[in-house]
């Protein structure tokens, strides 16, 4: 992408899509945001990123408007176009559940979005908060935001966190794909699958980060009943039910050798054991009603 010296978006009322699109661009280019109608020179200058205005989608020129797109095109907003240009859109759609409804709301309006979500129209306003209202209102009131101003700083933090979340989760899923094993166990006579993530050196700061998402995006969520991941507080492992699957009850192993914690509600346990065969034996015991 050509170096950007100005981000330009439309004046008047502000919407979530251009606020977030500008925020993402700010994370890459800490430049002023100007809210006015673009001139022909702005649209022709790749150093001016024109967002949600101008009726041009020309990524090479950093023009990211969606209003001229065909009405029958799948909902696409200015944030969608920026993320596409950065090569992050597919992962953002997978990892950010709010993105698709935001696209619908901007392109189809509240009634169609409520129908898409399968909720009553009156439900949508109940999901707003003073955070949404104030950020959009203050953004709409500002004809220009310069680096270092409070709102400019907050918008840049939003963009940084969004990009960091998508990129970090992608790297984490790639890591899990390389290291994870899927164990098949017999739990009370019925086959069950467990995700096992072995300890690595260095150990990730949050060993369980991304495990649930990995199972979901790889179509394993309905088959896996539990997970075993390194415990960041000890040299052992944490055992957990996946999606609170009742086939595992870790209160059944509370007194087992090597188990130093089992939650009273049975959804998680910690063990100092590290050998796969020992861990599998604990899981088998936790999945055995005969142990009750």
N, C-alpha and C positions, 0 to 999 in steps of 0.2 A: 504494500500500500504506500502511495506517495505520502511524504511528510505533510501533515495537516497543520495549518497555522491558525485556523478559525473553524469552529463548529457553528453552523447556522441552522436555525429551525424557525418555524412559523410563529408569529405573534398571536396574541389572544389566548383563548382557553388552552390549557395544557392537558395532555393525556399521558397515560402510563407508557405507551409505546415509545413516543419520542423522548420522554424523560429518561427511560432506560437505555434507549439507543445512544443518546448523548452521553450518558454515564459510562457506557462501555467504551465509547470513543475517547472520553476523558482519561480512562485508565491507560490508554495508549498514547494519547497526546494531551498533555496538560496545558491546554490553550483556552482562550476566551470562548464563551458561548454567546452568540448574538441571536436575538429573537426579532426577526423582521422578514419581509418577503424577499426572496432572492432576486438579484438582477441577472441578466444574461451572462455578465462577466463572472458572477459567482458560480453559475452552473458549468461554465467552461473551464474553471480553475480547479484542478485537483487538490490544491492546497486549502480549498474551502470545502469542508464536508457539509453537504446540504441534506438535512434530515427531515423527512416527513412533510416536505413541501417542494414545489418546483415541478411536479409531474414528470420526473425523470428517475429511472432506475438505471444508473450507469456506474457500476462499481469502479471501473477504471478511472472515472472522474470524481469518485467519492460522492456520488449523488444517490441518496437512498430514500426515494419516495415510493409509495405503494398505491396512491389514490388513482392512478391512471391504469392500474392493472384490470383485466377483465373481471366483471362481476361474478362470473362462475368459477373463478380461480379459488383454490382452497385458501382460507383466511391467512393473509400474510400482512404483517405490519412492518413498520420501519425497523423495529428491533430485529425482526426475522431477517431482513435484508442485510443488516450489519453483521449479524451472527453468521449468515451464509457466507459473506465475503471473508470472514475470518476463519472459515472452515470449522466452526464450532456449532453450527445449527443442529446437526443430527444429534450430537451428544446433549445439547441444551434441551432438545425436545424429550430425550430419554430421561434426563436427570432432573429437570425443572418442571414439576407437574403444573405449575401455574402458567407456563408459557402458552400452551395451546388455548386455554380459556382467555388469556389476555389477547391473543390474536383474534379469537372469535368476537370478543367484546368490542374491539376496535373496528373490526370490519363488518360485523353483522348486527351489532347493537345488543342491548340487554335482553330483549325478548327472545331472540334467536339463541343467544348464549345460554339463557336459562333452560331453554328446550334442549339444547345440545348437552348440557350438564345433567338434565333430568331432574331439575329442581323448579320450584315455584318462582315466578318473577320477583316476588317480594323477598326472596331469600338473599339475592345478590347484595342489596344495600346493607344487610346485616353483617356482611363480611368486610365492610370498610372499617377503617380506624382513623383516628386523628393523624396518624403517621401519613397515610395516603392523602388525606385531605390537605394537610398543611404543606407537604412537599409539592404537590401539584399546584396549589394556590400560590405559594411563594415563587415557584418556577414561572408561573404564568404572569406574575406581576413584574418580573425582572426583565427589562429590555436587553440587559447585558450582564453576564457573570464573568468576573475576572479571577484568575488564579489567586488563591489565598482567601477569597471571600467565604464566609461560613457555608452558604448553600452550595457553592462551587465545590468546596472541600467534601461536603457530604455526598454530593452526586458522584464525585470521583471515587470515594470509598465504596459506594454501591457498585460501581462498575468494576473496581478492583476485586471486590468480594465475589461478584458474579463470575468473572473470568477465572478467578482462583478456584472457585468451587467446581466449575465444569472441568478445568484442566487437571486439578488434583484428583477428582473422582475418576476421570479417564485413566490417569496414570495408575491409580489404585486398582481399578478393575483389570488393567493389563497385568499388574503384579499378581493379583489373585489368580488370574487365568494361568499363569506360569507355575505357581506354587501349590494351588489347592488340589486336594484329592476328594473324590466322592466315595465314601465307604458305603457298602451295602451290608446291612446287619439284619439279623432275625430278631425282631422284637415280639415276644410272645407268639411265635409261630407265623408272624406276618412280616414280609420284607419291608425294610425301611432304609432310607438313604440319609447319610450324615455328611455334611461338609467339614473336612479337616484341613486346617491351615497350619502347616508346620512352622516351628520357630526358625527364623532366619537371622543372620547377622550382617548388617545391623537390623534390629527389630523396629518395625514402623512405630511411630509415636502412639498411634491408636490402632492396635492390631485388628480390631473388629471393623474398622471403617470400611464401608463399601461391600461387606459380605452380603448383607440383605439385598442390596442393589444388584450385585453380581448374579445372585440366584434368580432374581426377577428378570433381568435382561437376557439371561441365557435359558429361560424356559424351565428352570428347575424348582421354582417356588412351590409348585403343587406336589413335588415328589420328596423334597427334603424335609425332614421333621426336626432336625437339630443341627447345631454347629459346635465345633471344637476349635478354638483359636487361642493363641498364646496369651497368657495373662501378663499384662504390662507391669503388674506389681510384684510378680514373683517369677520363678523359673518354670512354673507349671502352666496349666491351661485353664481356660474358662469353658464350661459346658453350658449350652443354652438351648432352650426350645426355639424353633424357628416359627414365627408367626403364632406363638403361644400354642403350638401343637400339643394336645393333651396326651399324646402317646408317650411322652417323656415326663416323668415326675421325679425331680431330683431330690425330693425329700426321702425317697427310697434309698439313696446312697449317703445320707447324712452321717451315718456311723461307719461307713466303709473306710478301710485303711487308705490313707493318702488324701482324703477329702477334708479340707479345713473350713469349708463354708458351703452350706446348701440353704438357699432361701426358703423361708417357711411356706411360701406359695408355690414352690416347686419348679420355678421357671429357669433357674440358673444355679450353677454350683461352681466351686473352684477346687482344683486339685493340684497337688505337687507331683503327681505321676506324669511321666513324659513318654513312656513306651507306648506305641500304638496299640499293642495287644492289651495293655492294662487299661487304656482309655476306652477301648471297645468293650471291655468287660464291664466297666462302670456304666456305659451307655445301655448295655444289655440289661443290667440290673435295674437301671432307671426306667426301662421300658417294660418291666415285668410286673404286672399286677400281683403275681404270686408272692412277690416280696412284701406286699402290704400286710 
